[in-house]
Amino acid sequence: MEAVWDRCVRVWQVCVSIWEVFVSACETSVCLLGLCVNSLELGFRLVHWIPHIALAVLIWRLTRRKIRYHANAVHDGKHISENSTRGFFRGFYGSSVTQHGSQLITMQATPVNPTTMGVGKAIAVLTSGGDAQGMNAAVRATVRVGIYTGAKVYFVHEGYQGLVDGGDHICLATWESVSMMLQLGGTVIGSARCKDFRTKEGRTKAACNLVKLGITNLCVIGGDGSLTGANEFRSEWSELLQILLKAGKITAEEARRSSHLNIVGMVGSIDNDFCGTDMTIGTDSALHRIIEVVDAITTTAQSHQRAFILEVMGRHCGYLALVTALASGADWVFIPEMPPDDGWEDHLCRRLANQRSMGYRLNVIIVAEGAMDRFGKPITCDMVKNLVTKKLGFDTRSTILGHVQRGGTPSAFDRILGSRMGVEAVMALLEATPDTPACVVSLSGNQAIRLPLMECVQVTKDVTKAMAEGKFEEAVKLRGKSFENNWNTYKLLAHVSPAEVKSNINIAIMNVGAPCAGMNAAVRSAVRIGILQGHNMLAIHDGFEGLAHGNIEPISWAAVGNWTGQGGSNLGTKRMLPANIMEEISLNIAKFNIHSLIIIGGFEAFVGGLELVTGREKYEELCIPIVVIPATVSNNVPGSDFSIGADTALNTITSTCDRIKQSAAGTKRRVFIIETMGGYCGYLATMAGLAAGADAAYIYEEPFGIHDLEVNVEHLVEKMKTTVKRGLILRNEKCNSNYTTDFIFNLYTEEGKGVFDCRKNVLGHMQQGGTPSPFDRNFGTKMGAKSVLWLTDKLKECYRHGRIFANTPDSACVLGMRKRALVFQPLAELKNNTDFEHRIPKTQWWLKLRPILKILAKYKISLDISEKAAMESVIKKRGIV
């Protein structure tokens, strides 16, 4: 609007100048003719004023129009909801509607400044119910993003009890007050189960405490009980205000200012029992604790040929037990959603005896704490232990893990999840209106979404009802697609006998590129599912080089028995590509009668797959179905949002950064420069920066220069003036060929003289090692199983005239995670979305998280908040495969 205004004024000034010249010329002509009559002179003097009078009228009209425009933008602003798959900072535009005659003219207003969205508002955050790792990350993000938007943010200590008691339990939060919280388990602001809040009197007290502080936005982190209580509190808010008003505890003005209460929930529970979200805050960390114990028990069980029965938490949800069984390769799992069939005792004993006869030295059985049989009778550790001991005579031990599952440092996943949920919760609160229903911020695939709170609570109750009525298949489906697929994968691997009829199909499997944790889990799953389908499984050692040299052998069910928890690549892996050895490869494919190929690896696997597809034109032997499973710490394979191995590497970096930060906090005024792997892909640096609370993360995808480095140094100088006297900088190994780790270290050292000193660490290949995380074990297991099932169907399609012939684009695919589903995408179609020079996809979903990293590090950046998250239906949300 201002630009149009200035342009109009400038044009009018030019017109006035031309008019002045014209009038002067006329005056000169009149004087020369001697016609200077008084009346005519007066007329010319009036003519001088015509443009000035017209300009004044124009100014008045434009000014009046501008004032009306801004007034309409303020009073008639509308919020337009739409799905957003970019960024987690969403906002809104105001829309000004002005009536002109019989038409409505709509003008788009200026976007709202995100740093002023919360001005004049107050947000309270509390944690309630059982504690969970990652809650502190959610609290930290809520506080810092709230402050960033200009809002006041309050801690409510001790959950709803603190809300009822008020006083010092509700205190103002500052930026520094949430420092060093990320790596802490539990909840720093405390949690308690509150009986007082269940009464009307208690909720009235809580309402009074909020009104007195001007708090009209409440962020609740807890389970379904805590979130249900928050919704009830909101629904009776007006009634509570009237009670307080009549009692004289609040004034009419205070009641008017606090006329409605906005509620947003984040699910914090290790049980993952809340329907509507794939993962609740704390679940991944609990799985880390459980798998650590299972791995430790496995070593002692093997030594003594023992059977171990482990009970894990989860109340009436079997998620922890189910994923633990998949991630550890357990022999049996008991979950409440799917009780065992009648006669399970004999079936279990036969299975354990069969495992021992195949040479296994241990057995692992996982029991969920809410496990029961089909008649509702509880199944306990001791019951299973006595059964195995009495019927089989095995040396058997039982272990109840208990509250160790709630403790410890949160995983990288839970820190990032909590941070993302906290950001989305603040945006949801500030965008809410009196008509907006209470919502819960959820995770679907890699997307943060908002769901109606009570709809999720109702579906969660429906699960319990279905189990009580014996509708167990329905209960599994109600848990969501992710739970259902975990159960189906487990059944395939643990409860189906090998096929009696062989298919005469040979499926070969190989690892390509750099090794990473989780590769072996994918191989194990693929081999066993292939055998169950009646196929012959072949292991190719040392990648394409091994395929060219004939380093191929059959691989059996027992050979991959303990591979799930092993890091690295047991098959061996090389970076060599097939282009220069294509003839040897085609000859060995024919020699070993290979009908399809599974390639597990990183960018080399993707490129190698493309080269095999190209080679089909010359070598007919390459016309077989091919599937590429992304497995690399770099997470840079086109066609997948996640790669096997990236989560393990991320946890390694995060735990290292925790120790480094602890050192920096002890010595004071110290900045650490950490170099991460990833090639040109900045995934590890960015996500580790979010998980560890870094001050900056330099990556190739976001170019930076000397000015950016100067800004970062100045930021750290200012930070050293606060109570947080430390710094953490992450640098992706190939982010810039000139601004190397040594250069940045020297620059920071020089510019920080007298303020802080620097240290540097290059983490190196430790990021590729270690035992796989629960996520990578589970992800690899599901990817391996799905790839073989897809190949089985594809082989049937490609069987022609007594042989396999596959040369269509969809016969060579990448199996990847895309937002909410595992999908197969043809290699040829992914070429256009690939930067082959820098070995990265052209579009990468995680780049939208970069603003969160900067905001949480207290950088003053401007954000595009032109999009707003729509509230989805929990029914529509169930879609991840």
Beta strands, then each sheet from edge to edge (+ up, - down):
strand 1: 95-100
strand 2: 103-108
strand 3: 122-127
strand 4: 152-156
strand 5: 170-172
strand 6: 217-222
strand 7: 262-267
strand 8: 306-312
strand 9: 332-334
strand 10: 363-368
strand 11: 395-400
strand 12: 439-444
strand 13: 447-452
strand 14: 506-512
strand 15: 536-540
strand 16: 552-554
strand 17: 573-574
strand 18: 596-601
strand 19: 626-630
strand 20: 670-676
strand 21: 696-698
strand 22: 726-732
strand 23: 757-762
strand 24: 799-800
strand 25: 803-804
strand 26: 812-818
strand 27: 821-826
strand 28: 834-835
strand 29: 840-841
sheet 1: 1+ 2-
sheet 2: 5+ 4- 3- 6- 7- 12- 13+
sheet 3: 9+ 10+ 8+ 11+
sheet 4: 16+ 15- 14- 17-
sheet 5: 16+ 15- 14- 18- 19- 26- 27+
sheet 6: 21+ 22+ 20+ 23+
sheet 7: 24+ 25-
sheet 8: 28+ 29-
end
